[in-house]
Amino acid sequence: MAEYDKTNSGVFFVNDRKEKPNQPDYNGKIDVEGKTYYLKGWKKVAKSGQPFMSLALNPADESAKTPAPAMASAPTSDDSPF
């Protein structure tokens, strides 16, 4: 069976673990040009009364969230004979 090309597509599910109003109503993943993102969505209502959905994307790559550790600096003591 041929592999399905998931490029530039994604999935969106109802957030069944929502506990607070600021948590997304929907969540999922989306592939944009080969890079995977987490997708979140909130149901909202405009001032005009028109319902709409607000969306947010975050990179799924964990290394993008965690900054690299800072390099240790050399000792600055002048007491060293070296």
PDB file of N, CA, C and O in Angstrom:
ATOM      1  N   MET A   1       0.837  -1.173   0.000  1.00  0.00           N
ATOM      2  CA  MET A   1       0.000   0.000   0.000  1.00  0.00           C
ATOM      3  C   MET A   1       0.888   1.244   0.000  1.00  0.00           C
ATOM      4  O   MET A   1       1.881   1.298   0.725  1.00  0.00           O
ATOM      5  N   ALA A   2       0.536   2.235  -0.803  1.00  0.00           N
ATOM      6  CA  ALA A   2       1.315   3.462  -0.924  1.00  0.00           C
ATOM      7  C   ALA A   2       1.166   4.331   0.325  1.00  0.00           C
ATOM      8  O   ALA A   2       0.105   4.374   0.949  1.00  0.00           O
ATOM      9  N   GLU A   3       2.251   5.021   0.675  1.00  0.00           N
ATOM     10  CA  GLU A   3       2.256   5.928   1.817  1.00  0.00           C
ATOM     11  C   GLU A   3       1.516   7.210   1.441  1.00  0.00           C
ATOM     12  O   GLU A   3       1.704   7.735   0.344  1.00  0.00           O
ATOM     13  N   TYR A   4       0.668   7.721   2.355  1.00  0.00           N
ATOM     14  CA  TYR A   4      -0.106   8.944   2.126  1.00  0.00           C
ATOM     15  C   TYR A   4       0.775  10.165   2.379  1.00  0.00           C
ATOM     16  O   TYR A   4       1.456  10.233   3.402  1.00  0.00           O
ATOM     17  N   ASP A   5       0.769  11.115   1.470  1.00  0.00           N
ATOM     18  CA  ASP A   5       1.543  12.349   1.624  1.00  0.00           C
ATOM     19  C   ASP A   5       0.764  13.312   2.515  1.00  0.00           C
ATOM     20  O   ASP A   5      -0.296  13.802   2.127  1.00  0.00           O
ATOM     21  N   LYS A   6       1.292  13.580   3.707  1.00  0.00           N
ATOM     22  CA  LYS A   6       0.612  14.438   4.679  1.00  0.00           C
ATOM     23  C   LYS A   6       1.114  15.878   4.634  1.00  0.00           C
ATOM     24  O   LYS A   6       0.765  16.681   5.499  1.00  0.00           O
ATOM     25  N   THR A   7       1.928  16.214   3.636  1.00  0.00           N
ATOM     26  CA  THR A   7       2.454  17.567   3.520  1.00  0.00           C
ATOM     27  C   THR A   7       1.314  18.553   3.324  1.00  0.00           C
ATOM     28  O   THR A   7       0.395  18.314   2.540  1.00  0.00           O
ATOM     29  N   ASN A   8       1.386  19.675   4.052  1.00  0.00           N
ATOM     30  CA  ASN A   8       0.397  20.752   3.972  1.00  0.00           C
ATOM     31  C   ASN A   8      -1.016  20.287   4.335  1.00  0.00           C
ATOM     32  O   ASN A   8      -1.997  20.713   3.726  1.00  0.00           O
ATOM     33  N   SER A   9      -1.100  19.416   5.327  1.00  0.00           N
ATOM     34  CA  SER A   9      -2.404  18.967   5.830  1.00  0.00           C
ATOM     35  C   SER A   9      -2.283  18.725   7.334  1.00  0.00           C
ATOM     36  O   SER A   9      -1.182  18.739   7.885  1.00  0.00           O
ATOM     37  N   GLY A  10      -3.409  18.507   7.984  1.00  0.00           N
ATOM     38  CA  GLY A  10      -3.374  18.288   9.422  1.00  0.00           C
ATOM     39  C   GLY A  10      -4.676  17.732   9.947  1.00  0.00           C
ATOM     40  O   GLY A  10      -5.592  17.423   9.185  1.00  0.00           O
ATOM     41  N   VAL A  11      -4.746  17.608  11.261  1.00  0.00           N
ATOM     42  CA  VAL A  11      -5.944  17.115  11.942  1.00  0.00           C
ATOM     43  C   VAL A  11      -6.277  18.047  13.093  1.00  0.00           C
ATOM     44  O   VAL A  11      -5.393  18.680  13.671  1.00  0.00           O
ATOM     45  N   PHE A  12      -7.570  18.126  13.422  1.00  0.00           N
ATOM     46  CA  PHE A  12      -8.067  19.011  14.464  1.00  0.00           C
ATOM     47  C   PHE A  12      -9.111  18.241  15.260  1.00  0.00           C
ATOM     48  O   PHE A  12     -10.076  17.743  14.679  1.00  0.00           O
ATOM     49  N   PHE A  13      -8.945  18.133  16.570  1.00  0.00           N
ATOM     50  CA  PHE A  13      -9.856  17.379  17.414  1.00  0.00           C
ATOM     51  C   PHE A  13     -10.435  18.267  18.509  1.00  0.00           C
ATOM     52  O   PHE A  13      -9.818  19.256  18.904  1.00  0.00           O
ATOM     53  N   VAL A  14     -11.609  17.916  18.994  1.00  0.00           N
ATOM     54  CA  VAL A  14     -12.187  18.597  20.151  1.00  0.00           C
ATOM     55  C   VAL A  14     -11.296  18.296  21.345  1.00  0.00           C
ATOM     56  O   VAL A  14     -10.911  17.146  21.558  1.00  0.00           O
ATOM     57  N   ASN A  15     -10.964  19.320  22.128  1.00  0.00           N
ATOM     58  CA  ASN A  15     -10.122  19.159  23.318  1.00  0.00           C
ATOM     59  C   ASN A  15     -10.983  18.608  24.456  1.00  0.00           C
ATOM     60  O   ASN A  15     -11.679  19.362  25.136  1.00  0.00           O
ATOM     61  N   ASP A  16     -10.932  17.307  24.654  1.00  0.00           N
ATOM     62  CA  ASP A  16     -11.744  16.669  25.698  1.00  0.00           C
ATOM     63  C   ASP A  16     -11.117  16.781  27.084  1.00  0.00           C
ATOM     64  O   ASP A  16     -11.688  16.294  28.060  1.00  0.00           O
ATOM     65  N   ARG A  17      -9.939  17.424  27.183  1.00  0.00           N
ATOM     66  CA  ARG A  17      -9.287  17.626  28.478  1.00  0.00           C
ATOM     67  C   ARG A  17      -9.319  19.089  28.909  1.00  0.00           C
ATOM     68  O   ARG A  17      -8.577  19.480  29.810  1.00  0.00           O
ATOM     69  N   LYS A  18     -10.149  19.889  28.294  1.00  0.00           N
ATOM     70  CA  LYS A  18     -10.238  21.306  28.633  1.00  0.00           C
ATOM     71  C   LYS A  18     -10.790  21.459  30.045  1.00  0.00           C
ATOM     72  O   LYS A  18     -11.854  20.929  30.364  1.00  0.00           O
ATOM     73  N   GLU A  19     -10.048  22.200  30.904  1.00  0.00           N
ATOM     74  CA  GLU A  19     -10.465  22.423  32.283  1.00  0.00           C
ATOM     75  C   GLU A  19     -10.658  23.894  32.612  1.00  0.00           C
ATOM     76  O   GLU A  19     -11.371  24.228  33.558  1.00  0.00           O
ATOM     77  N   LYS A  20     -10.024  24.784  31.835  1.00  0.00           N
ATOM     78  CA  LYS A  20     -10.089  26.227  32.087  1.00  0.00           C
ATOM     79  C   LYS A  20     -10.560  26.943  30.826  1.00  0.00           C
ATOM     80  O   LYS A  20     -10.325  26.454  29.721  1.00  0.00           O
ATOM     81  N   PRO A  21     -11.218  28.092  30.967  1.00  0.00           N
ATOM     82  CA  PRO A  21     -11.731  28.816  29.801  1.00  0.00           C
ATOM     83  C   PRO A  21     -10.655  29.265  28.808  1.00  0.00           C
ATOM     84  O   PRO A  21     -10.938  29.414  27.619  1.00  0.00           O
ATOM     85  N   ASN A  22      -9.412  29.483  29.288  1.00  0.00           N
ATOM     86  CA  ASN A  22      -8.373  29.946  28.375  1.00  0.00           C
ATOM     87  C   ASN A  22      -7.686  28.815  27.612  1.00  0.00           C
ATOM     88  O   ASN A  22      -6.873  29.079  26.726  1.00  0.00           O
ATOM     89  N   GLN A  23      -7.996  27.569  27.938  1.00  0.00           N
ATOM     90  CA  GLN A  23      -7.443  26.436  27.202  1.00  0.00           C
ATOM     91  C   GLN A  23      -8.180  26.285  25.881  1.00  0.00           C
ATOM     92  O   GLN A  23      -9.358  26.630  25.794  1.00  0.00           O
ATOM     93  N   PRO A  24      -7.502  25.771  24.836  1.00  0.00           N
ATOM     94  CA  PRO A  24      -8.138  25.679  23.523  1.00  0.00           C
ATOM     95  C   PRO A  24      -9.329  24.721  23.491  1.00  0.00           C
ATOM     96  O   PRO A  24      -9.368  23.725  24.214  1.00  0.00           O
ATOM     97  N   ASP A  25     -10.307  25.052  22.625  1.00  0.00           N
ATOM     98  CA  ASP A  25     -11.462  24.180  22.413  1.00  0.00           C
ATOM     99  C   ASP A  25     -11.103  23.011  21.494  1.00  0.00           C
ATOM    100  O   ASP A  25     -11.718  21.947  21.561  1.00  0.00           O
ATOM    101  N   TYR A  26     -10.109  23.218  20.645  1.00  0.00           N
ATOM    102  CA  TYR A  26      -9.647  22.205  19.695  1.00  0.00           C
ATOM    103  C   TYR A  26      -8.127  22.164  19.720  1.00  0.00           C
ATOM    104  O   TYR A  26      -7.478  23.165  20.024  1.00  0.00           O
ATOM    105  N   ASN A  27      -7.554  20.989  19.394  1.00  0.00           N
ATOM    106  CA  ASN A  27      -6.112  20.882  19.234  1.00  0.00           C
ATOM    107  C   ASN A  27      -5.790  19.798  18.223  1.00  0.00           C
ATOM    108  O   ASN A  27      -6.625  18.947  17.917  1.00  0.00           O
ATOM    109  N   GLY A  28      -4.578  19.840  17.712  1.00  0.00           N
ATOM    110  CA  GLY A  28      -4.155  18.864  16.725  1.00  0.00           C
ATOM    111  C   GLY A  28      -2.762  19.169  16.226  1.00  0.00           C
ATOM    112  O   GLY A  28      -2.000  19.897  16.863  1.00  0.00           O
ATOM    113  N   LYS A  29      -2.440  18.602  15.073  1.00  0.00           N
ATOM    114  CA  LYS A  29      -1.146  18.809  14.432  1.00  0.00           C
ATOM    115  C   LYS A  29      -1.378  19.155  12.972  1.00  0.00           C
ATOM    116  O   LYS A  29      -2.367  18.750  12.361  1.00  0.00           O
ATOM    117  N   ILE A  30      -0.436  19.918  12.433  1.00  0.00           N
ATOM    118  CA  ILE A  30      -0.503  20.294  11.024  1.00  0.00           C
ATOM    119  C   ILE A  30       0.912  20.277  10.461  1.00  0.00           C
ATOM    120  O   ILE A  30       1.868  20.643  11.145  1.00  0.00           O
ATOM    121  N   ASP A  31       1.036  19.852   9.217  1.00  0.00           N
ATOM    122  CA  ASP A  31       2.309  19.839   8.511  1.00  0.00           C
ATOM    123  C   ASP A  31       2.299  20.999   7.519  1.00  0.00           C
ATOM    124  O   ASP A  31       1.405  21.095   6.679  1.00  0.00           O
ATOM    125  N   VAL A  32       3.291  21.876   7.617  1.00  0.00           N
ATOM    126  CA  VAL A  32       3.421  22.999   6.692  1.00  0.00           C
ATOM    127  C   VAL A  32       4.775  22.865   6.010  1.00  0.00           C
ATOM    128  O   VAL A  32       5.817  23.077   6.629  1.00  0.00           O
ATOM    129  N   GLU A  33       4.749  22.514   4.735  1.00  0.00           N
ATOM    130  CA  GLU A  33       5.953  22.345   3.931  1.00  0.00           C
ATOM    131  C   GLU A  33       6.970  21.426   4.597  1.00  0.00           C
ATOM    132  O   GLU A  33       8.170  21.700   4.580  1.00  0.00           O
ATOM    133  N   GLY A  34       6.484  20.333   5.183  1.00  0.00           N
ATOM    134  CA  GLY A  34       7.351  19.327   5.782  1.00  0.00           C
ATOM    135  C   GLY A  34       7.708  19.547   7.234  1.00  0.00           C
ATOM    136  O   GLY A  34       8.375  18.699   7.826  1.00  0.00           O
ATOM    137  N   LYS A  35       7.289  20.659   7.838  1.00  0.00           N
ATOM    138  CA  LYS A  35       7.568  20.924   9.253  1.00  0.00           C
ATOM    139  C   LYS A  35       6.280  20.761  10.050  1.00  0.00           C
ATOM    140  O   LYS A  35       5.240  21.292   9.662  1.00  0.00           O
ATOM    141  N   THR A  36       6.341  20.027  11.169  1.00  0.00           N
ATOM    142  CA  THR A  36       5.162  19.735  11.975  1.00  0.00           C
ATOM    143  C   THR A  36       4.962  20.808  13.045  1.00  0.00           C
ATOM    144  O   THR A  36       5.914  21.240  13.693  1.00  0.00           O
ATOM    145  N   TYR A  37       3.710  21.229  13.217  1.00  0.00           N
ATOM    146  CA  TYR A  37       3.327  22.226  14.221  1.00  0.00           C
ATOM    147  C   TYR A  37       2.160  21.695  15.035  1.00  0.00           C
ATOM    148  O   TYR A  37       1.344  20.920  14.537  1.00  0.00           O
ATOM    149  N   TYR A  38       2.087  22.125  16.309  1.00  0.00           N
ATOM    150  CA  TYR A  38       0.890  21.884  17.106  1.00  0.00           C
ATOM    151  C   TYR A  38      -0.101  22.988  16.761  1.00  0.00           C
ATOM    152  O   TYR A  38       0.279  24.153  16.649  1.00  0.00           O
ATOM    153  N   LEU A  39      -1.355  22.630  16.594  1.00  0.00           N
ATOM    154  CA  LEU A  39      -2.401  23.560  16.216  1.00  0.00           C
ATOM    155  C   LEU A  39      -3.422  23.639  17.343  1.00  0.00           C
ATOM    156  O   LEU A  39      -3.882  22.612  17.843  1.00  0.00           O
ATOM    157  N   LYS A  40      -3.781  24.868  17.745  1.00  0.00           N
ATOM    158  CA  LYS A  40      -4.783  25.075  18.797  1.00  0.00           C
ATOM    159  C   LYS A  40      -5.846  26.025  18.270  1.00  0.00           C
ATOM    160  O   LYS A  40      -5.549  26.927  17.487  1.00  0.00           O
ATOM    161  N   GLY A  41      -7.090  25.819  18.703  1.00  0.00           N
ATOM    162  CA  GLY A  41      -8.177  26.679  18.249  1.00  0.00           C
ATOM    163  C   GLY A  41      -9.170  26.982  19.358  1.00  0.00           C
ATOM    164  O   GLY A  41      -9.480  26.126  20.186  1.00  0.00           O
ATOM    165  N   TRP A  42      -9.668  28.227  19.359  1.00  0.00           N
ATOM    166  CA  TRP A  42     -10.649  28.672  20.336  1.00  0.00           C
ATOM    167  C   TRP A  42     -11.894  29.158  19.613  1.00  0.00           C
ATOM    168  O   TRP A  42     -11.796  29.933  18.662  1.00  0.00           O
ATOM    169  N   LYS A  43     -13.069  28.707  20.055  1.00  0.00           N
ATOM    170  CA  LYS A  43     -14.327  29.223  19.517  1.00  0.00           C
ATOM    171  C   LYS A  43     -14.573  30.583  20.139  1.00  0.00           C
ATOM    172  O   LYS A  43     -14.500  30.739  21.358  1.00  0.00           O
ATOM    173  N   LYS A  44     -14.869  31.582  19.291  1.00  0.00           N
ATOM    174  CA  LYS A  44     -15.121  32.937  19.780  1.00  0.00           C
ATOM    175  C   LYS A  44     -16.297  33.525  19.018  1.00  0.00           C
ATOM    176  O   LYS A  44     -16.752  32.971  18.017  1.00  0.00           O
ATOM    177  N   VAL A  45     -16.780  34.662  19.516  1.00  0.00           N
ATOM    178  CA  VAL A  45     -17.884  35.368  18.867  1.00  0.00           C
ATOM    179  C   VAL A  45     -17.454  36.824  18.685  1.00  0.00           C
ATOM    180  O   VAL A  45     -17.055  37.486  19.644  1.00  0.00           O
ATOM    181  N   ALA A  46     -17.540  37.316  17.445  1.00  0.00           N
ATOM    182  CA  ALA A  46     -17.184  38.704  17.146  1.00  0.00           C
ATOM    183  C   ALA A  46     -18.223  39.653  17.731  1.00  0.00           C
ATOM    184  O   ALA A  46     -19.318  39.230  18.101  1.00  0.00           O
ATOM    185  N   LYS A  47     -17.879  40.941  17.814  1.00  0.00           N
ATOM    186  CA  LYS A  47     -18.815  41.954  18.318  1.00  0.00           C
ATOM    187  C   LYS A  47     -20.099  41.974  17.507  1.00  0.00           C
ATOM    188  O   LYS A  47     -21.161  42.323  18.022  1.00  0.00           O
ATOM    189  N   SER A  48     -20.001  41.602  16.245  1.00  0.00           N
ATOM    190  CA  SER A  48     -21.177  41.572  15.368  1.00  0.00           C
ATOM    191  C   SER A  48     -22.072  40.372  15.650  1.00  0.00           C
ATOM    192  O   SER A  48     -23.181  40.285  15.123  1.00  0.00           O
ATOM    193  N   GLY A  49     -21.589  39.437  16.489  1.00  0.00           N
ATOM    194  CA  GLY A  49     -22.354  38.231  16.793  1.00  0.00           C
ATOM    195  C   GLY A  49     -21.962  37.049  15.917  1.00  0.00           C
ATOM    196  O   GLY A  49     -22.457  35.938  16.109  1.00  0.00           O
ATOM    197  N   GLN A  50     -21.081  37.284  14.962  1.00  0.00           N
ATOM    198  CA  GLN A  50     -20.627  36.230  14.039  1.00  0.00           C
ATOM    199  C   GLN A  50     -19.626  35.309  14.743  1.00  0.00           C
ATOM    200  O   GLN A  50     -18.601  35.783  15.231  1.00  0.00           O
ATOM    201  N   PRO A  51     -19.904  34.001  14.804  1.00  0.00           N
ATOM    202  CA  PRO A  51     -18.941  33.078  15.418  1.00  0.00           C
ATOM    203  C   PRO A  51     -17.716  32.903  14.514  1.00  0.00           C
ATOM    204  O   PRO A  51     -17.825  32.918  13.288  1.00  0.00           O
ATOM    205  N   PHE A  52     -16.554  32.738  15.143  1.00  0.00           N
ATOM    206  CA  PHE A  52     -15.330  32.474  14.389  1.00  0.00           C
ATOM    207  C   PHE A  52     -14.395  31.641  15.254  1.00  0.00           C
ATOM    208  O   PHE A  52     -14.679  31.392  16.426  1.00  0.00           O
ATOM    209  N   MET A  53     -13.277  31.211  14.674  1.00  0.00           N
ATOM    210  CA  MET A  53     -12.303  30.426  15.407  1.00  0.00           C
ATOM    211  C   MET A  53     -10.952  31.125  15.345  1.00  0.00           C
ATOM    212  O   MET A  53     -10.478  31.486  14.268  1.00  0.00           O
ATOM    213  N   SER A  54     -10.337  31.313  16.504  1.00  0.00           N
ATOM    214  CA  SER A  54      -9.006  31.881  16.620  1.00  0.00           C
ATOM    215  C   SER A  54      -8.014  30.721  16.685  1.00  0.00           C
ATOM    216  O   SER A  54      -8.236  29.755  17.415  1.00  0.00           O
ATOM    217  N   LEU A  55      -6.912  30.812  15.918  1.00  0.00           N
ATOM    218  CA  LEU A  55      -5.951  29.717  15.836  1.00  0.00           C
ATOM    219  C   LEU A  55      -4.566  30.151  16.291  1.00  0.00           C
ATOM    220  O   LEU A  55      -4.219  31.330  16.228  1.00  0.00           O
ATOM    221  N   ALA A  56      -3.775  29.177  16.753  1.00  0.00           N
ATOM    222  CA  ALA A  56      -2.373  29.399  17.112  1.00  0.00           C
ATOM    223  C   ALA A  56      -1.560  28.177  16.707  1.00  0.00           C
ATOM    224  O   ALA A  56      -2.026  27.044  16.828  1.00  0.00           O
ATOM    225  N   LEU A  57      -0.341  28.413  16.226  1.00  0.00           N
ATOM    226  CA  LEU A  57       0.597  27.354  15.860  1.00  0.00           C
ATOM    227  C   LEU A  57       1.833  27.447  16.741  1.00  0.00           C
ATOM    228  O   LEU A  57       2.299  28.540  17.062  1.00  0.00           O
ATOM    229  N   ASN A  58       2.361  26.286  17.128  1.00  0.00           N
ATOM    230  CA  ASN A  58       3.627  26.210  17.852  1.00  0.00           C
ATOM    231  C   ASN A  58       4.448  25.094  17.225  1.00  0.00           C
ATOM    232  O   ASN A  58       3.892  24.042  16.907  1.00  0.00           O
ATOM    233  N   PRO A  59       5.754  25.284  17.034  1.00  0.00           N
ATOM    234  CA  PRO A  59       6.578  24.212  16.465  1.00  0.00           C
ATOM    235  C   PRO A  59       6.514  22.950  17.321  1.00  0.00           C
ATOM    236  O   PRO A  59       6.570  23.025  18.548  1.00  0.00           O
ATOM    237  N   ALA A  60       6.398  21.800  16.677  1.00  0.00           N
ATOM    238  CA  ALA A  60       6.369  20.526  17.396  1.00  0.00           C
ATOM    239  C   ALA A  60       7.774  20.103  17.800  1.00  0.00           C
ATOM    240  O   ALA A  60       7.930  19.240  18.664  1.00  0.00           O
ATOM    241  N   ASP A  61       8.795  20.690  17.195  1.00  0.00           N
ATOM    242  CA  ASP A  61      10.180  20.374  17.506  1.00  0.00           C
ATOM    243  C   ASP A  61      10.499  20.868  18.907  1.00  0.00           C
ATOM    244  O   ASP A  61      10.504  22.075  19.151  1.00  0.00           O
ATOM    245  N   GLU A  62      10.765  19.954  19.827  1.00  0.00           N
ATOM    246  CA  GLU A  62      11.026  20.302  21.225  1.00  0.00           C
ATOM    247  C   GLU A  62      12.258  21.174  21.377  1.00  0.00           C
ATOM    248  O   GLU A  62      12.313  21.997  22.291  1.00  0.00           O
ATOM    249  N   SER A  63      13.255  21.019  20.504  1.00  0.00           N
ATOM    250  CA  SER A  63      14.471  21.814  20.644  1.00  0.00           C
ATOM    251  C   SER A  63      14.202  23.289  20.383  1.00  0.00           C
ATOM    252  O   SER A  63      14.978  24.139  20.820  1.00  0.00           O
ATOM    253  N   ALA A  64      13.120  23.611  19.681  1.00  0.00           N
ATOM    254  CA  ALA A  64      12.773  25.010  19.434  1.00  0.00           C
ATOM    255  C   ALA A  64      12.272  25.684  20.707  1.00  0.00           C
ATOM    256  O   ALA A  64      12.359  26.905  20.830  1.00  0.00           O
ATOM    257  N   LYS A  65      11.746  24.906  21.659  1.00  0.00           N
ATOM    258  CA  LYS A  65      11.219  25.455  22.906  1.00  0.00           C
ATOM    259  C   LYS A  65      12.296  25.622  23.970  1.00  0.00           C
ATOM    260  O   LYS A  65      12.220  26.538  24.789  1.00  0.00           O
ATOM    261  N   THR A  66      13.312  24.737  23.965  1.00  0.00           N
ATOM    262  CA  THR A  66      14.304  24.703  25.023  1.00  0.00           C
ATOM    263  C   THR A  66      15.561  25.440  24.581  1.00  0.00           C
ATOM    264  O   THR A  66      16.202  25.025  23.615  1.00  0.00           O
ATOM    265  N   PRO A  67      15.931  26.523  25.262  1.00  0.00           N
ATOM    266  CA  PRO A  67      17.157  27.220  24.877  1.00  0.00           C
ATOM    267  C   PRO A  67      18.384  26.373  25.179  1.00  0.00           C
ATOM    268  O   PRO A  67      18.383  25.571  26.114  1.00  0.00           O
ATOM    269  N   ALA A  68      19.422  26.556  24.386  1.00  0.00           N
ATOM    270  CA  ALA A  68      20.661  25.819  24.598  1.00  0.00           C
ATOM    271  C   ALA A  68      21.286  26.263  25.918  1.00  0.00           C
ATOM    272  O   ALA A  68      21.202  27.439  26.271  1.00  0.00           O
ATOM    273  N   PRO A  69      21.907  25.346  26.648  1.00  0.00           N
ATOM    274  CA  PRO A  69      22.529  25.727  27.917  1.00  0.00           C
ATOM    275  C   PRO A  69      23.681  26.687  27.670  1.00  0.00           C
ATOM    276  O   PRO A  69      24.385  26.581  26.666  1.00  0.00           O
ATOM    277  N   ALA A  70      23.867  27.614  28.581  1.00  0.00           N
ATOM    278  CA  ALA A  70      24.950  28.584  28.464  1.00  0.00           C
ATOM    279  C   ALA A  70      26.285  27.895  28.718  1.00  0.00           C
ATOM    280  O   ALA A  70      26.378  26.975  29.531  1.00  0.00           O
ATOM    281  N   MET A  71      27.299  28.345  28.025  1.00  0.00           N
ATOM    282  CA  MET A  71      28.628  27.763  28.209  1.00  0.00           C
ATOM    283  C   MET A  71      29.205  28.258  29.532  1.00  0.00           C
ATOM    284  O   MET A  71      28.998  29.408  29.920  1.00  0.00           O
ATOM    285  N   ALA A  72      29.925  27.383  30.213  1.00  0.00           N
ATOM    286  CA  ALA A  72      30.565  27.760  31.477  1.00  0.00           C
ATOM    287  C   ALA A  72      31.681  28.744  31.196  1.00  0.00           C
ATOM    288  O   ALA A  72      32.421  28.592  30.223  1.00  0.00           O
ATOM    289  N   SER A  73      31.803  29.743  32.035  1.00  0.00           N
ATOM    290  CA  SER A  73      32.869  30.722  31.857  1.00  0.00           C
ATOM    291  C   SER A  73      34.131  30.232  32.547  1.00  0.00           C
ATOM    292  O   SER A  73      34.076  29.427  33.477  1.00  0.00           O
ATOM    293  N   ALA A  74      35.241  30.719  32.090  1.00  0.00           N
ATOM    294  CA  ALA A  74      36.529  30.349  32.686  1.00  0.00           C
ATOM    295  C   ALA A  74      36.665  31.021  34.044  1.00  0.00           C
ATOM    296  O   ALA A  74      36.123  32.108  34.246  1.00  0.00           O
ATOM    297  N   PRO A  75      37.381  30.394  34.985  1.00  0.00           N
ATOM    298  CA  PRO A  75      37.588  31.010  36.297  1.00  0.00           C
ATOM    299  C   PRO A  75      38.299  32.353  36.130  1.00  0.00           C
ATOM    300  O   PRO A  75      39.147  32.504  35.250  1.00  0.00           O
ATOM    301  N   THR A  76      37.961  33.304  36.954  1.00  0.00           N
ATOM    302  CA  THR A  76      38.552  34.635  36.845  1.00  0.00           C
ATOM    303  C   THR A  76      39.492  34.953  38.007  1.00  0.00           C
ATOM    304  O   THR A  76      39.895  36.105  38.169  1.00  0.00           O
ATOM    305  N   SER A  77      39.845  33.967  38.808  1.00  0.00           N
ATOM    306  CA  SER A  77      40.738  34.186  39.944  1.00  0.00           C
ATOM    307  C   SER A  77      42.158  34.423  39.464  1.00  0.00           C
ATOM    308  O   SER A  77      42.647  33.708  38.589  1.00  0.00           O
ATOM    309  N   ASP A  78      42.825  35.423  40.029  1.00  0.00           N
ATOM    310  CA  ASP A  78      44.214  35.724  39.682  1.00  0.00           C
ATOM    311  C   ASP A  78      45.204  34.955  40.560  1.00  0.00           C
ATOM    312  O   ASP A  78      46.416  35.124  40.423  1.00  0.00           O
ATOM    313  N   ASP A  79      44.694  34.117  41.452  1.00  0.00           N
ATOM    314  CA  ASP A  79      45.557  33.354  42.373  1.00  0.00           C
ATOM    315  C   ASP A  79      46.210  32.155  41.700  1.00  0.00           C
ATOM    316  O   ASP A  79      47.110  31.543  42.274  1.00  0.00           O
ATOM    317  N   SER A  80      45.779  31.815  40.510  1.00  0.00           N
ATOM    318  CA  SER A  80      46.279  30.646  39.823  1.00  0.00           C
ATOM    319  C   SER A  80      47.699  30.882  39.315  1.00  0.00           C
ATOM    320  O   SER A  80      47.981  31.946  38.764  1.00  0.00           O
ATOM    321  N   PRO A  81      48.601  29.912  39.488  1.00  0.00           N
ATOM    322  CA  PRO A  81      49.981  30.089  39.006  1.00  0.00           C
ATOM    323  C   PRO A  81      50.102  29.916  37.497  1.00  0.00           C
ATOM    324  O   PRO A  81      51.203  30.067  36.967  1.00  0.00           O
ATOM    325  N   PHE A  82      49.064  29.619  36.807  1.00  0.00           N
ATOM    326  CA  PHE A  82      49.146  29.349  35.370  1.00  0.00           C
ATOM    327  C   PHE A  82      48.948  30.573  34.560  1.00  0.00           C
ATOM    328  O   PHE A  82      48.988  30.514  33.331  1.00  0.00           O
TER     329      PHE A  82
END
